[in-house]
Amino acid sequence: MKIALSASSPDLSSQVDPRFGRCNYFMFVDPETMEFEAVENPNLSSSSGAGIQSAQFISDKGAKAVLTGSCGPNAFQTLQAAGIEVIVGVMGTVEEAVAQYKSGRLQATAQPNVPSHFGIGGAGAVGSGFGMGRGMGRGMGRGMGRGMGMGRGMGYMPPGQAPQSPPFAPDMSQLSPEEKIAALKQQAEYLKQQLESISRQIDEVEKNKK
């Protein structure tokens, strides 16, 4: 049996990527032998439909279950239609997640845990206002009208760029100290990736100006 996990980097010590459709890598692991294959997500930069395309990719690879942080309705339906078990809210390293799955501590979910197009003007992501909105300091105001901008999320994404979903945020009060550390590390990794993405966009804009 082979299971798939969203991962930040291509090794077993990688943190589980809280995103599904736009994770950096997919790790395909045999829980019994721990043999694995790391594949760079071919849909990372897709302008739309990343969740569905990633779900189809997982199905084509023959995985029987998916372990990830968050999964939207379109990807969830595609995975369910393919008979693939979906487990969300997964934290920690890939190796730890596989061990938890193998021991039966992780249970399949019956529904997606984020809304459709999460991260594109949706809940907790790129919101209204062109300027610095609520997500980046109240003193900067609500912005200049509605449109693409920095809302409650963490990334200004101009048209044509694919924003990334924020990490799944569990109720910290219900977590053990170890789980809180893992959750905070995931959030830090997400912010790091967002900053890298913004830096790349700045470099591209500056190159185009020349």
Salt bridges, closest charged atoms under 4 A:
ASP17 OD2 - ARG19 NH2 2.74
GLU32 OE1 - LYS102 NZ 3.85
GLU37 OE2 - LYS61 NZ 3.11
